Amino acid sequence: MAANTFIAVEAIANSGLQVLQRHDPFLMLSNKKFQNFSTTVAGVEGTTVRYQLPPKINVASNQGLGNVSFDSFAQRVQSIVCDQTEVAAYAFSSEDLALFSRATNRAAAIELADRMTGFGIADSAFSSIAQKMSFNLAKRYTESAFRFYGDGLTAINSQLQIAEAVNSMKDFGVGGGGEFKCVLPLSDSAPIVNSMLSQFVTRRNDDRAYDWELGKFNNTNFYNSAMIPIHRSGDTGTGGHIGTIVSVVPSIDPFTDEELTTIEISWPTAPQNDANAVRPGDLFQVLDEPGVENARFLNTTGHTETSQPVQFSSAGGHSTAAGITTIKTTNLLFHDATGLSPARNVNRDLVGMTVKGLPDHRRGLIWNNDALYMAMPKLGDLGPGAQTAVATDSMSGASIRCAYGTILAEQQVGYILSSLYGTGAAQDYLTAIVFPI
């Protein structure tokens, strides 16, 4: 019976791995490959994985070939903490499991395992895990982007707008080689497809007309997801308030290499003392003003000025005190007047510029170069009291555990399906597409 039970556990784990990987684009497309990860990293909560982003290097122009001096470069390392768990557990009576004693070979044991799970209980459990995981990934990934296309008020409903969003990433300096990927909210994708079908280009539009999906254009593969949540903005965004930047302090943490900026913003028209002024993940844009040099991002690799407005995302919730909010951003905003620092990324001092946040919205996401990371360490055996099987896909790095066991003195045995994971993203390679709600 023990051997047959293990066969069933192994079959359920492998089946669950397939359900997990085909459930949602964010699960399917995230980069889960880390060198020797499944064999060298213990599968325990709090496991940390570090990965390196391309360093930023300063280039000296028109200073001659003979006067060469060595400059420092900005090393960038990020961490993923495996702190997310998904567990589904269900039990059966000993009478139900008596079926196993009749199994005489592997095929019979697997068939009985399917019968035991009754109308796809195991598949339903794995689907529920995948649903929770997909929702979490969609929220984390879409809120990792500090750059965005759209204002949260104007509808995104055309191929032209999507092409502009992709091109804004290219203008920012990412995408040298490799294709782009884009996940759009399922509820917002149909008008975009419809705008493409209205063109009288019969042959090119055949595929889209047949499956009503965007497919691929502008070197970008498009996907739909029903898991993307609505972002509820703080009061400064929902109220449409315009603030003035009082101070900007960029910093790079020497221990974690985390890049962030502390910005003080004065809100003349917002409530003077508002505990809900800014929420985690709120998006802001520095506004253009007549007669003033516009604030623009520098190219992420060459430090030349782009056409992209300066934007940032809040790393946490913040309140207003006497009309001023101190916001910690998720991204670095660094102006260097000397033009020598490799970390510089904005073209001018931001103090005195005006800024506006976005109202409630839903976000699609464009990324490049496998910029979405997901670490799924291989979980260990639960011990002598359980039959345990861990399924790990050698190609994608996805992993899930199925365990079978019993509670002493109780006429019940059960299955525990579990997965541990963490997420990370290379922010420079992301752009959110903001859809009004």
N, C-alpha and C positions, 0 to 999 in steps of 0.2 A: 504493500500500500504506500510505503514511504517513497519508493521509486516512482510510482505512478503520480503521486502528489507533486513530486518535483518536476516531472514532465509537464504537468498542468501549469505549475507556477512559471516555468520557463516559457511555455507557449503563451500564457497570458501577458508576460512581460514583453515579449517580442511583438505581440499584437498591439499592445499599448504604445510601443515606440512608433509604430506606423501611424496610429491615430494621432499621436502628438505632433508628428512632423508635417502632416498634411492639413492641419486644422486651420492655420491662419498664416498670412504672408509674413508677419513679423517673426513668428516661430520658425517658419521655413527658411527665411532669408538671412536671419541673424548669423553672424560669424561665431561659430562655436568651437573652432579649431585652435587649440593651444598646444604647443609642442610638449609631448610626453605628459599631457595634462591628466589623462585617465589613469596613468600608472604611477605618477609621482605626487599627486595632490590628494590629500585625505578628504573624503567626503563628509565634512562636518560643518555645521553652521559657523559662520564667521571666517571661513576659508577666504583668503585674499589672493587675487591674481593681478599682477601688474603687466601692463603692455605699454609699448613705446610709440609715441607719435613722431612724425617727421620733425627733426629739429629746425629751428629758424636761424638762418645764417646771414650776416651782414655782407653786402657786396660794395666795394669801393669803386666808384666810377670816375674816370678821367683824372686819376692821380698819378699816372705814369706806371710803367712796368718795373722800374728799378726801386721805387720807394714802397716796398711791401712790408706791411706790419701784420702780425697775427692778431685777429680779433676773437673775442669770445663768441660762442653760439648759445642759443637758448635751447637747452635740453628739455624735452617735455615727456613726462611719464604719467600715466593715469592708472587707477586701481579699480578692480571690480571686487566687491565684497559679496560673497555668496550667503545672503541673509534671507532669501525668499524660499519658503517651503510650501508645497502643495501635497496634501495627504487625503486619500479617500480610503475608508475602511468599511467592510461589510462582512456579515457573519452568516453561517448556515448551521442547521442542527446536525447532530451526528447521523440522523436517519438519512438526510440528504446526501451526506458524504459516503454512505454505505455503497453507493453506486461504484465507487472506485475499486472496491474489492472484486468487481466483476471484470475489470479491465485486464486483458491478457497481453496487450502489446502497446506500443507507443501511440499508434493511430487511434486505438480504442480509448486510451487514456485521455487524449486530446479531445476526442468526441464527447466523452463524459464530462470533461472540464467545460466544454461549451454548454452542455445540458445543465450542468450544475450552476453556471452563471445565470441561467434562466432569462430568456428574452434579452440577451446582451447586457447583463448587469455590468460585466467587466468593461465592455466597450463604452457603456454609459458613464462609468466611473472615470475612465480615461478621458472621455470627451469633456466631462465636467472639469477635470484637472486642466486640460488643454484650454478650456474656456477661461478659467480663472487666470491661467498663465498668460494667455494671449491678451486679455484685458490689461493686466499688469504691465506687460511689455509695451503695448500700444501707448499707455499713459506715460511710462518712463521714457520711451524713445521720443515721442512727439514733444515732450516737455524738456528734452535735452537740447533742442534746437534754440539758439538765441537769434538766429537770422530768420526772417519770414517774408512771405509774399502775401499781400492783401492787408486790408485795414479792419476786417471784422464787420464791415458794414456793406461793402460792395460785393455783390454775388460773384462767385467764381463759377462760370458756366460755359466757357469756350476753350477750344483748342489753343487759341492765341494766348490766353492768359496762362495756361499750363506751360506753353513754350517759353513765355517770358519768365516764369518762375525757374525753369531749368536753366535758362540762359543767365539768370542772375547768379546762379552758382558758378557757372563758367567764368563770369566776369569777376567774381570774388577770387578766382584763381585755383579752384579745385577741379578735378576731373581730367588731369593729364593722363590719358590712357584709361581704359576700362569704361564700362557702361554705367549709366545712372540707373537707379531703381526708384520707383515712386509708389507709395501706397496711399490711395485716396479713400475717404469715408464712403462706404457703399451707398449711403443715402444721397450723396452729392455727385456721384459720377455720371449718372444717366444724362443730365443736361449737357455735359461736356461731350459725351459720345454723340449725342443728337446734333450738336453744332458741327461735328465733323462729317456726319452723314448728309447734311444739307448741301455740301459741296457737290457739284456735278462731276465727280471723278469716280465713275462706277467701279472700275476694277480695283482700285486701291481701297475702296470702302467695303468691298465684299465681306472680308473677314470680320470687320467690326459690325456689319449689319447682321451677320449670322449669329454671333455670340454676344453682341451688345456690350463689348468690352473695348477698352482703349488699345490693348495690345502693346505695340512698340512704335514710337516715333521720336525724332530728335535725339537718337542714341539713348533712349530711356525706355526701360521696361516698366509697364504699369500694372498695378494690382489693386484689388478692392479689399477692404476689411470692414466688417460690421462691429469690430471690437473697440474702435476709437471713441474714447469718452468725450463728453462736452467739458471744456475748460470754463470754470466759473471764475471770472475775474474779480479783483477787489474793487472797492468803491471808486477809486480814482479812474479806473478803466471804464466801468459801467456808467459812470457819471459823465464821461467825456471831458474830464478836467485836463487843463494844460498847465504843466508845472515848469519851473525854471531851475536849472541845475546850479546849485550853490557850490559844491565841491566834488572833486573826483580824485579818489586815491586808489591806484592800481597796486596789486601785490601778487607775488608768487610765493606760495608757502614752501620754505626750504626743505621741509620734511615730507610733504605729500606731493610737491610739485603742482598743487592745485592753483589754477589761475583764476583770479576773481577781481572785482572792483567794488569799492564802497562809494556809493553816490548819495549825496544829500540833495533832495529836491524840495523846493518850496511850492506849495499849492495854494495860490491866492483864493481860488473859488471853491476848494474842497472843504469839508468839515475840518475844523481846527484840531480836534482830538477824535480820531477815528481809528478804532482797533482793527478794522477790516479794510484799511486803505489799500493795501497790496497783499495779494495772495501768492503762495509759492507757484512758480511757473508763469506768472504774469509777463506779458511781452510789452516792450516800450520802444518807441522810435524817436530819435532826435529830429526835430522839425526844421525844414528849410525856412529861412527868413529873408525878406527883401533887403538888399544892401549889405548882407553879411555872407562871408565865405561859408558855403554849405558844409556840414559835417559829413564826411565820407570815410568808409573803411578803406584801408590800404590793402592791396593784393596780398593774399596770405603767404605767397612765396617770394615775390619780388619787391614788395614795399612801394609799388607805384599806386597812385590814387585810382580808385575804381569809381563806378557810377552808383555804388550801393550805399544807401543811407546808414548811418550808425544806429544799431539796434542792440537791445540787451534783454535778458530774462532775469527775473527775480529768483534768488536761491531760496528764499523763505518768505514767511508772512511778516508784514511790517505795518506798524501803525503810524499815524501822524501825531506829532506833539507840537503844539503851537503852529500848526500849518506846515511843518517840515517832516519829511519822511527820509530816514536813512536806509537805503536799500543795498543789500549785498547781492551782486549779480553772479550769474553762473559763468560769465566770460570776462576776459581781460579787455579793458579799454585803456590803451596806453598811447599817449601822444608824447613824442620825443622831439623837441625843437631842434636838437643838434643833428637829428637824422642818423645817429650812429648805433642806436640800440637795435639788436635784431628782434626784440620783442615788440617793437612799436607796431600799431595796427590801425590808428586813426590819424587823420590828416591835420587836425587842429585841436587846440584846447577847447574842451566842451563846457567850461564854466561860463554861465550866462546864456547858454543856448536853452531853447524851450523843448519840452518833451511831452509826449502823449502816450497813454496806455491803451490797449485794445479792450473792447467789451467782451462779453461771453462769446465763445466761438468753438468750433471744432477744427482740428488740424489734420491735414494730410502731411506726408513727409517725403522729401526727396533726399537721397544720399548717394554717395559714391565710394568706391574702393573698400567695400566691406566694412563700412564705418560703424555698424551696429554690432556690438559684442554681447555674447551671452555665454557665461561659464556654467557648465552643468557637471560638477564633479561626480565621479562614480561612487555611489553610496556603498557602505560596507555591509557585511553579513549581520543579521540581527541576533545571531548567537545560536546555541544548541536548541533553543526552544522553538525555532522556526525554520521552515524550509525557505530559502531565499534565492532568488534569481535576479541578477542585474543585467539589463539589456543596454548596451552602449553601441551606437552606430559609429563604426570606424571612419566612415566618410564625412559625416556631419558633426560628430562629437556629442550628439544628443544622448541622454542617459536617463533611465527610469528603473525603479526597483519594485519588484513584486514579492511579497512574503506571505507564507501560509503558516498558521499556528493555532494553538488552542489555549483556552484559559482553564487552568486546573480546577477540578470539582464542578465545572459547568459543562453542560451538554451543548456546547457551541464551539465551533471552529470558524476561523475567518481569514480574510485576505486583507492585506494592507498594501496599497499602491502609493508610492511616494517619490518625490523628486525635489532636489535642492538646486537652486540656481541664483545667479547674480547677473546684473546687466551693466553695460557701460557703452559709451558712444564717443566717437571722435567729433567734437562739436563743429570744428571748421568744415567738416564734410557733410553737414546737414542744413537743410532749409525747410522750414514749415510752410505749408500752404494753408492760409487762414480762411475758413468757410464761415459765413454768418449763420446764426441759428434763428 
